[in-house]
Each structure stands twice: as C-alpha cells, then as structure tokens.
Amino acid sequence: MAEKTLEQTIRFAAMVAAKQGWVVNPEQDFIETVLAGLVTNYNRHGYYLCPCRDSEGSRQLDATVICPCGYARPDIEEFGHCFCALFLSSAFAASGRSPAGIPDRRVN
C-alpha cells in the first residue's frame, strides 16, 4: 500500500468538498490537525478513517466512518458541518460561525 502525504490528503478533501457542494473548513490550524489525522489513519489502516472516531479493526466494520463518512451529509444538513468539522455547508461557512460539538450518529 502506498502511503498518503498531507498534500494528497488536502487535494482529496478539496475534491470531496467540490463534488458534494461543501466547503473545507477554512480554520487552517484546526484543519491541519484533522488532515494529519486522516493521513495517519490512511497510512495505518489503508483508508481515510475519520480521525475523530476509533477504528473497529476492519474496513468492513469502519465503512460508515470512512471519509467522507456516511453521517456527513445528514450532519451538514442539520448542523452545518460534519462531526469532525472538516466539511461545512456553504451557508454555514458564509455565516462566519465556528463549528461546535454535535451528537455522534455512529452507534456502536
């Protein structure tokens, strides 16, 4: 498995946001931490596991939390951002508000 770099992961996040009509969180320091977590998880597990959640130990069990996770769309629709706040709705981004904690939809 080829390891991912931070630059590749930045491009990945930008492509996901563009495709989904979302915005990548503009808070640079915060987002670098989230993206670094995605890089670490990709290089550890072989997929972009959400850095804000624990692995269940296999791609199959982690499927709902591979970025962009299965909960991102409903979270963004309801709260304006996803659980880890990597992706924002364009309206939320334009509001100038900062992401806040939201309930985790993942049920273990």
Secondary structure as UniProt FT lines:
FT   HELIX           6..20
FT   STRAND          22..24
FT   HELIX           28..45
FT   TURN            51..52
FT   HELIX           59..62
FT   HELIX           63..65
FT   TURN            70..71
FT   HELIX           72..79
FT   TURN            83..84
FT   STRAND          87..89
FT   HELIX           90..95
//
